[in-house]
Amino acid sequence: MQIPRTRGFLAAVVILMLTIVQLAVGAFAGLEQFEGKAFGYRLIAYPLLMLIVPAIWWWCSRDHTTANALPWAAFALIMSPFLVDVSGNTLDLYDKVGWWDNANHFVNWLLLLWGCGLLLSLLWTGPRWGLVLTITGLGAILAVGWELGEWYTFIRRGTELDGAYEDTLSDELLGTLGALVAALIVRRRGATT
């Protein structure tokens, strides 16, 4: 397979590498900002989650799509929330900046569902409003799943249990709103092409 030379491909590779390096630091450096945040789990889970969509897309289209034709910009958008999350931990923004967690959930779901929405729009045959609802609904489901993952890996046995309920609800709301904005961006993009 020929290595793609698109900006989207290069962005996806850089995002993946920067994420893995920071995850390794978080898992093995013993720094305070990483304690109790399941960086051992993240070192395994994040790269898998970042690569699963490109792998599935390639597998499903391997008979008729070259690597250059894959939607690398959409994949880079899907991968970028993992980098944003890990960078926030590396810079200790979750503890130092009060609004970081909320902004992170909104922006990360916007990026994630923008990428997912671009992929869905390549396959979508129904009305554009149905695509908006689908992208937003997918964002809501992913927000709930993410919060369940956080609870299982580090909240239920950690120090953040006292405020977890309110934080979880606001994270799910902000994630869903980010998904809605992403859906509207995808719809607007589709309306002009």
PyMOL commands that set and color helices and strands:
alter all, ss='L'
color gray80, all
select helices_A, chain A and resi 7-28+32-34+39-61+67-69+72-90+93-96+100-123+128-155+164-192
alter helices_A, ss='H'
color red, helices_A
deselect
rebuild
show_as cartoon
